[in-house]
């Protein structure tokens, strides 16, 4: 094994162990939030605020993308590609010089 490969493997193992150690704590925190704010009006408001915060970037980027697509499709002076008849183009070509 090369030194770069050994280093990469060591970094991968260390990252896997770090993530593995963090997952139980993260899952515990999510369960705590879910049980603490179950049917409380504050919990419903918290859920709706998260929904709006998650939906807003998609709405803004989607609207900008749709506007750009619309402007591209309606651009003035847009021309189609010209069809070239290769047989006709060959007949009109001057003879090659030797």
C-alpha positions as a Markdown table, in Angstrom:
| # | Residue | x | y | z |
|---|---|---|---|---|
| 1 | Unk | 0.0 | 0.0 | 0.0 |
| 2 | Unk | 1.2 | 3.5 | -0.8 |
| 3 | Unk | 1.4 | 6.1 | 1.9 |
| 4 | Unk | -1.4 | 8.1 | 0.4 |
| 5 | Unk | -3.7 | 5.1 | 0.4 |
| 6 | Unk | -2.9 | 4.3 | 4.0 |
| 7 | Unk | -3.6 | 7.9 | 5.0 |
| 8 | Unk | -6.9 | 7.9 | 3.1 |
| 9 | Unk | -7.9 | 4.6 | 4.8 |
| 10 | Unk | -7.0 | 6.0 | 8.2 |
| 11 | Unk | -9.1 | 9.2 | 7.6 |
| 12 | Unk | -12.0 | 7.1 | 6.4 |
| 13 | Unk | -11.9 | 4.9 | 9.5 |
| 14 | Unk | -11.7 | 7.9 | 11.8 |
| 15 | Unk | -14.6 | 9.7 | 10.1 |
| 16 | Unk | -16.7 | 6.5 | 10.3 |
| 17 | Unk | -16.0 | 6.2 | 14.0 |
| 18 | Unk | -16.8 | 9.8 | 14.6 |
| 19 | Unk | -20.1 | 9.7 | 12.8 |
| 20 | Unk | -21.0 | 6.4 | 14.4 |
| 21 | Unk | -20.4 | 7.9 | 17.8 |
| 22 | Unk | -22.6 | 11.0 | 17.0 |
| 23 | Unk | -25.6 | 9.1 | 15.6 |
| 24 | Unk | -27.1 | 7.9 | 18.9 |
| 25 | Unk | -26.9 | 11.3 | 20.4 |
| 26 | Unk | -28.5 | 12.9 | 17.3 |
| 27 | Unk | -31.3 | 10.3 | 17.3 |
| 28 | Unk | -31.9 | 10.9 | 21.0 |
| 29 | Unk | -32.2 | 14.7 | 20.5 |
| 30 | Unk | -34.8 | 14.2 | 17.7 |
| 31 | Unk | -36.9 | 11.9 | 19.8 |
| 32 | Unk | -36.8 | 14.3 | 22.7 |
| 33 | Unk | -38.0 | 17.2 | 20.5 |
| 34 | Unk | -40.8 | 15.0 | 19.1 |
| 35 | Unk | -42.1 | 13.9 | 22.4 |
| 36 | Unk | -41.8 | 17.3 | 24.2 |
| 37 | Unk | -43.8 | 19.2 | 21.6 |
| 38 | Unk | -46.4 | 16.5 | 20.6 |
| 39 | Unk | -49.9 | 18.0 | 20.8 |
| 40 | Unk | -49.1 | 21.3 | 22.2 |
| 41 | Unk | -50.0 | 24.5 | 20.2 |
| 42 | Unk | -46.4 | 25.5 | 20.5 |
| 43 | Unk | -45.4 | 22.2 | 19.0 |
| 44 | Unk | -47.8 | 22.6 | 16.0 |
| 45 | Unk | -46.5 | 26.2 | 15.5 |
| 46 | Unk | -42.9 | 24.9 | 15.6 |
| 47 | Unk | -43.8 | 22.2 | 13.0 |
| 48 | Unk | -45.4 | 24.8 | 10.7 |
| 49 | Unk | -42.5 | 27.1 | 11.0 |
| 50 | Unk | -40.1 | 24.4 | 10.0 |
| 51 | Unk | -42.3 | 23.5 | 7.0 |
| 52 | Unk | -42.2 | 27.1 | 5.8 |
| 53 | Unk | -38.5 | 27.5 | 6.3 |
| 54 | Unk | -37.9 | 24.3 | 4.3 |
| 55 | Unk | -40.3 | 25.2 | 1.5 |
| 56 | Unk | -39.2 | 28.8 | 1.0 |
| 57 | Unk | -35.8 | 28.2 | -0.7 |
| 58 | Unk | -37.4 | 25.7 | -3.1 |
| 59 | Unk | -40.1 | 28.2 | -3.9 |
| 60 | Unk | -37.7 | 31.1 | -4.6 |
| 61 | Unk | -35.3 | 29.0 | -6.7 |
| 62 | Unk | -38.2 | 27.3 | -8.6 |
| 63 | Unk | -39.8 | 30.7 | -9.4 |
| 64 | Unk | -36.5 | 32.1 | -10.6 |
| 65 | Unk | -35.8 | 29.0 | -12.7 |
| 66 | Unk | -39.3 | 29.1 | -14.2 |
| 67 | Unk | -38.9 | 32.8 | -15.1 |
| 68 | Unk | -35.6 | 32.1 | -16.8 |
| 69 | Unk | -37.0 | 29.2 | -18.8 |
| 70 | Unk | -40.0 | 31.4 | -19.8 |
| 71 | Unk | -37.8 | 34.2 | -20.9 |
| 72 | Unk | -35.5 | 31.9 | -22.9 |
| 73 | Unk | -38.5 | 30.3 | -24.7 |
| 74 | Unk | -40.0 | 33.7 | -25.5 |
| 75 | Unk | -36.8 | 35.4 | -26.5 |
| 76 | Unk | -37.2 | 37.7 | -29.6 |
| 77 | Unk | -35.2 | 36.8 | -32.7 |
| 78 | Unk | -34.9 | 33.2 | -31.8 |
| 79 | Unk | -34.2 | 31.2 | -35.0 |
| 80 | Unk | -34.3 | 27.6 | -35.7 |
| 81 | Unk | -31.3 | 25.7 | -37.1 |
| 82 | Unk | -31.0 | 25.7 | -40.8 |
| 83 | Unk | -31.3 | 22.4 | -42.6 |
| 84 | Unk | -28.4 | 21.9 | -45.1 |
| 85 | Unk | -28.9 | 19.6 | -48.0 |
| 86 | Unk | -25.5 | 17.9 | -48.4 |
| 87 | Unk | -26.2 | 16.6 | -51.9 |
| 88 | Unk | -27.1 | 20.1 | -53.2 |
| 89 | Unk | -24.1 | 21.6 | -51.4 |
| 90 | Unk | -21.7 | 19.2 | -53.1 |
| 91 | Unk | -23.0 | 20.0 | -56.6 |
| 92 | Unk | -22.5 | 23.7 | -56.2 |
| 93 | Unk | -19.0 | 23.5 | -54.9 |
| 94 | Unk | -16.3 | 24.6 | -57.3 |
| 95 | Unk | -13.9 | 21.9 | -58.5 |
| 96 | Unk | -10.8 | 21.3 | -56.4 |
| 97 | Unk | -7.5 | 22.7 | -57.7 |
| 98 | Unk | -4.7 | 20.2 | -58.3 |
